[in-house]
Amino acid sequence: MRVWFKIVFAFLVIVGGAWGARLLIAQNFMPVRNVQIVAGSEAEPLLFTRIEKGLRPKLDSLQGKSIWAISLDEIMTLTLADRRVKSVEVQRQLPGQLKVVVTPHEPQLLLVKNGGYFLPVARDASLLPELKGVSIPDLPLLRGSEFLLNTELRQQALKLLESLPHEGLFTSEQVSELSYSEDKGFYITLVQSGAEVRLGKDRFDYRAGLVTRVLEYLKKERLRARVIDARLSKKVVVKLRNQT
């Protein structure tokens, strides 16, 4: 009899606790009074400020709700929807504060300007404050005045960079410069050989695969290319250093 009494008592305690918790949440127990958005370590200040500006009205809408009724996973999903965000951590700080730690992606490219200045290009193709001198990060250069005012063209350049293989002879680390012209489309200058790789205006991942195989063949045969043209649909045209 005592065993059954203990079981029933425990059941009532659990059910009562669950209903009590739901009641407290429904009555906005421990309402959120503040949402703190802070930068992760080594975050670029202006890029973080831009991200925070976009997040602030969305996260401030959580104020007044019970801190226990808010899904931390939903906050993470909302924050990561911004392509500039690399990672996010969300913490409840009782009694009424949420802390959101945002780490942006590092700049992806450096847009070359006249006078020796560089504009870092963020992951969403926005431009960060210009740099000059010894503080220049080691990133591929984006060369051409058309990139300065054309956000869509910068987005295409980033898409191209992301489509390159993660390992092998044609990764983003092998890219010295990225340029564009109407007749060539996008073309890349490689770091070590200085070869020009022409990739056109679309199907970058497919063309990058073709270029990788060509570079592997050239390395095997100890040949040096001046131009690798992958714009054609079924073949790659290679001009060697000793060819005109």
C-alpha positions as a Python dict, from the first residue, in 0.01 Angstrom:
ca = {
    (1, 'M'): (0, 0, 0),
    (2, 'R'): (279, 238, 91),
    (3, 'V'): (450, 166, -242),
    (4, 'W'): (137, 260, -437),
    (5, 'F'): (98, 571, -226),
    (6, 'K'): (454, 678, -307),
    (7, 'I'): (398, 615, -679),
    (8, 'V'): (75, 816, -684),
    (9, 'F'): (235, 1093, -479),
    (10, 'A'): (534, 1113, -714),
    (11, 'F'): (302, 1121, -1015),
    (12, 'L'): (101, 1406, -864),
    (13, 'V'): (419, 1598, -786),
    (14, 'I'): (541, 1563, -1146),
    (15, 'V'): (207, 1659, -1297),
    (16, 'G'): (166, 1944, -1054),
    (17, 'G'): (514, 2070, -1129),
    (18, 'A'): (449, 2058, -1503),
    (19, 'W'): (122, 2245, -1471),
    (20, 'G'): (283, 2492, -1237),
    (21, 'A'): (562, 2558, -1483),
    (22, 'R'): (312, 2609, -1765),
    (23, 'L'): (113, 2846, -1548),
    (24, 'L'): (421, 3048, -1461),
    (25, 'I'): (521, 3070, -1827),
    (26, 'A'): (169, 3171, -1924),
    (27, 'Q'): (186, 3450, -1667),
    (28, 'N'): (524, 3563, -1807),
    (29, 'F'): (725, 3441, -1511),
    (30, 'M'): (1073, 3595, -1532),
    (31, 'P'): (1000, 3818, -1833),
    (32, 'V'): (1290, 3914, -2058),
    (33, 'R'): (1394, 4271, -1982),
    (34, 'N'): (1701, 4292, -2203),
    (35, 'V'): (1859, 4114, -2499),
    (36, 'Q'): (2235, 4164, -2506),
    (37, 'I'): (2406, 4117, -2845),
    (38, 'V'): (2784, 4095, -2817),
    (39, 'A'): (3064, 4023, -3063),
    (40, 'G'): (3265, 3704, -3054),
    (41, 'S'): (3641, 3720, -3022),
    (42, 'E'): (3831, 3892, -3304),
    (43, 'A'): (3513, 4007, -3480),
    (44, 'E'): (3555, 4290, -3730),
    (45, 'P'): (3384, 4586, -3552),
    (46, 'L'): (3195, 4742, -3843),
    (47, 'L'): (3071, 4410, -3978),
    (48, 'F'): (2945, 4317, -3630),
    (49, 'T'): (2772, 4656, -3598),
    (50, 'R'): (2588, 4598, -3926),
    (51, 'I'): (2480, 4250, -3817),
    (52, 'E'): (2363, 4381, -3479),
    (53, 'K'): (2159, 4655, -3647),
    (54, 'G'): (1969, 4394, -3846),
    (55, 'L'): (1918, 4161, -3549),
    (56, 'R'): (1821, 4420, -3290),
    (57, 'P'): (1454, 4476, -3384),
    (58, 'K'): (1394, 4101, -3422),
    (59, 'L'): (1545, 4011, -3086),
    (60, 'D'): (1399, 4309, -2901),
    (61, 'S'): (1055, 4170, -2988),
    (62, 'L'): (1126, 3896, -2731),
    (63, 'Q'): (1120, 4143, -2443),
    (64, 'G'): (829, 4088, -2208),
    (65, 'K'): (799, 3716, -2281),
    (66, 'S'): (889, 3457, -2018),
    (67, 'I'): (1255, 3367, -2043),
    (68, 'W'): (1152, 3000, -2022),
    (69, 'A'): (903, 3027, -2309),
    (70, 'I'): (1167, 3142, -2556),
    (71, 'S'): (1338, 2878, -2771),
    (72, 'L'): (1715, 2928, -2781),
    (73, 'D'): (1732, 2713, -3095),
    (74, 'E'): (1494, 2949, -3274),
    (75, 'I'): (1714, 3245, -3182),
    (76, 'M'): (2016, 3061, -3320),
    (77, 'T'): (1834, 2978, -3645),
    (78, 'L'): (1718, 3338, -3680),
    (79, 'T'): (2070, 3471, -3629),
    (80, 'L'): (2239, 3221, -3860),
    (81, 'A'): (1998, 3318, -4139),
    (82, 'D'): (2227, 3618, -4188),
    (83, 'R'): (2499, 3491, -4425),
    (84, 'R'): (2753, 3718, -4256),
    (85, 'V'): (2724, 3517, -3930),
    (86, 'K'): (2968, 3230, -3881),
    (87, 'S'): (2848, 3109, -3541),
    (88, 'V'): (2619, 3212, -3255),
    (89, 'E'): (2581, 3123, -2887),
    (90, 'V'): (2266, 3201, -2687),
    (91, 'Q'): (2247, 3203, -2307),
    (92, 'R'): (1974, 3266, -2052),
    (93, 'Q'): (2097, 3495, -1776),
    (94, 'L'): (1846, 3492, -1494),
    (95, 'P'): (1630, 3656, -1399),
    (96, 'G'): (1554, 3843, -1722),
    (97, 'Q'): (1834, 3872, -1977),
    (98, 'L'): (1926, 3687, -2296),
    (99, 'K'): (2286, 3702, -2417),
    (100, 'V'): (2354, 3643, -2787),
    (101, 'V'): (2721, 3607, -2886),
    (102, 'V'): (2770, 3658, -3260),
    (103, 'T'): (3087, 3570, -3451),
    (104, 'P'): (3089, 3701, -3811),
    (105, 'H'): (3267, 3536, -4099),
    (106, 'E'): (3603, 3680, -4189),
    (107, 'P'): (3621, 3894, -4507),
    (108, 'Q'): (3645, 3680, -4820),
    (109, 'L'): (3809, 3912, -5075),
    (110, 'L'): (3995, 4242, -5098),
    (111, 'L'): (3866, 4487, -5358),
    (112, 'V'): (4158, 4686, -5499),
    (113, 'K'): (4113, 5066, -5511),
    (114, 'N'): (4334, 5337, -5656),
    (115, 'G'): (4606, 5475, -5432),
    (116, 'G'): (4700, 5145, -5271),
    (117, 'Y'): (4376, 5109, -5074),
    (118, 'F'): (4176, 4789, -5029),
    (119, 'L'): (3811, 4732, -4941),
    (120, 'P'): (3743, 4401, -4762),
    (121, 'V'): (3440, 4218, -4906),
    (122, 'A'): (3218, 4045, -4649),
    (123, 'R'): (3039, 3716, -4709),
    (124, 'D'): (2716, 3896, -4807),
    (125, 'A'): (2912, 4103, -5064),
    (126, 'S'): (2896, 4422, -4856),
    (127, 'L'): (3207, 4640, -4839),
    (128, 'L'): (3394, 4705, -4514),
    (129, 'P'): (3610, 5011, -4434),
    (130, 'E'): (3914, 5054, -4654),
    (131, 'L'): (4256, 4931, -4547),
    (132, 'K'): (4604, 5049, -4633),
    (133, 'G'): (4953, 4948, -4525),
    (134, 'V'): (5071, 4656, -4317),
    (135, 'S'): (4726, 4556, -4184),
    (136, 'I'): (4620, 4394, -4512),
    (137, 'P'): (4496, 4034, -4460),
    (138, 'D'): (4616, 3758, -4690),
    (139, 'L'): (4309, 3724, -4915),
    (140, 'P'): (4247, 3695, -5290),
    (141, 'L'): (4233, 4034, -5463),
    (142, 'L'): (3922, 4147, -5648),
    (143, 'R'): (4049, 4371, -5927),
    (144, 'G'): (3830, 4598, -6139),
    (145, 'S'): (3631, 4919, -6091),
    (146, 'E'): (3310, 4740, -6197),
    (147, 'F'): (3306, 4558, -5862),
    (148, 'L'): (3293, 4882, -5663),
    (149, 'L'): (2933, 4974, -5748),
    (150, 'N'): (2794, 4639, -5863),
    (151, 'T'): (2688, 4433, -5561),
    (152, 'E'): (2549, 4153, -5777),
    (153, 'L'): (2885, 4114, -5951),
    (154, 'R'): (3057, 4088, -5612),
    (155, 'Q'): (2803, 3824, -5511),
    (156, 'Q'): (2890, 3628, -5824),
    (157, 'A'): (3260, 3656, -5741),
    (158, 'L'): (3194, 3514, -5393),
    (159, 'K'): (2985, 3236, -5543),
    (160, 'L'): (3275, 3149, -5773),
    (161, 'L'): (3521, 3146, -5484),
    (162, 'E'): (3295, 2917, -5279),
    (163, 'S'): (3259, 2677, -5573),
    (164, 'L'): (3632, 2602, -5587),
    (165, 'P'): (3748, 2266, -5447),
    (166, 'H'): (3850, 2250, -5081),
    (167, 'E'): (4167, 2057, -5162),
    (168, 'G'): (4398, 2002, -5457),
    (169, 'L'): (4564, 2237, -5705),
    (170, 'F'): (4272, 2475, -5755),
    (171, 'T'): (4152, 2587, -5412),
    (172, 'S'): (4080, 2943, -5302),
    (173, 'E'): (4428, 2952, -5147),
    (174, 'Q'): (4570, 2925, -5501),
    (175, 'V'): (4386, 3239, -5615),
    (176, 'S'): (4596, 3554, -5636),
    (177, 'E'): (4347, 3778, -5819),
    (178, 'L'): (3991, 3757, -5944),
    (179, 'S'): (3878, 3983, -6230),
    (180, 'Y'): (3589, 4022, -6472),
    (181, 'S'): (3530, 4139, -6828),
    (182, 'E'): (3232, 4108, -7061),
    (183, 'D'): (3417, 3894, -7314),
    (184, 'K'): (3602, 3663, -7071),
    (185, 'G'): (3357, 3659, -6785),
    (186, 'F'): (3538, 3584, -6457),
    (187, 'Y'): (3906, 3500, -6476),
    (188, 'I'): (4156, 3410, -6207),
    (189, 'T'): (4529, 3466, -6173),
    (190, 'L'): (4697, 3179, -5989),
    (191, 'V'): (4944, 3243, -5707),
    (192, 'Q'): (5243, 3029, -5800),
    (193, 'S'): (5236, 3008, -6179),
    (194, 'G'): (5068, 3339, -6261),
    (195, 'A'): (4851, 3152, -6512),
    (196, 'E'): (4520, 3307, -6614),
    (197, 'V'): (4220, 3076, -6565),
    (198, 'R'): (3905, 3179, -6752),
    (199, 'L'): (3582, 3050, -6599),
    (200, 'G'): (3312, 3246, -6781),
    (201, 'K'): (2988, 3354, -6617),
    (202, 'D'): (2822, 3038, -6485),
    (203, 'R'): (2863, 2668, -6393),
    (204, 'F'): (3165, 2755, -6182),
    (205, 'D'): (3178, 2426, -5990),
    (206, 'Y'): (3176, 2223, -6312),
    (207, 'R'): (3442, 2438, -6476),
    (208, 'A'): (3655, 2432, -6159),
    (209, 'G'): (3656, 2052, -6176),
    (210, 'L'): (3782, 2065, -6534),
    (211, 'V'): (4056, 2311, -6440),
    (212, 'T'): (4166, 2089, -6151),
    (213, 'R'): (4216, 1794, -6383),
    (214, 'V'): (4410, 2011, -6629),
    (215, 'L'): (4638, 2141, -6353),
    (216, 'E'): (4705, 1785, -6234),
    (217, 'Y'): (4800, 1683, -6589),
    (218, 'L'): (5026, 1985, -6636),
    (219, 'K'): (5203, 1912, -6308),
    (220, 'K'): (5252, 1548, -6404),
    (221, 'E'): (5399, 1645, -6744),
    (222, 'R'): (5599, 1935, -6597),
    (223, 'L'): (5432, 2188, -6824),
    (224, 'R'): (5357, 2551, -6742),
    (225, 'A'): (5038, 2714, -6863),
    (226, 'R'): (4996, 3079, -6952),
    (227, 'V'): (4618, 3059, -7009),
    (228, 'I'): (4365, 2790, -6911),
    (229, 'D'): (4031, 2859, -7080),
    (230, 'A'): (3745, 2653, -6934),
    (231, 'R'): (3459, 2851, -7089),
    (232, 'L'): (3380, 2594, -7358),
    (233, 'S'): (3121, 2329, -7280),
    (234, 'K'): (3320, 2012, -7353),
    (235, 'K'): (3689, 2097, -7354),
    (236, 'V'): (3953, 2316, -7194),
    (237, 'V'): (4193, 2518, -7408),
    (238, 'V'): (4545, 2551, -7267),
    (239, 'K'): (4812, 2791, -7390),
    (240, 'L'): (5157, 2704, -7261),
    (241, 'R'): (5425, 2952, -7165),
    (242, 'N'): (5622, 2899, -7485),
    (243, 'Q'): (5314, 2936, -7707),
    (244, 'T'): (5175, 3252, -7861),
}
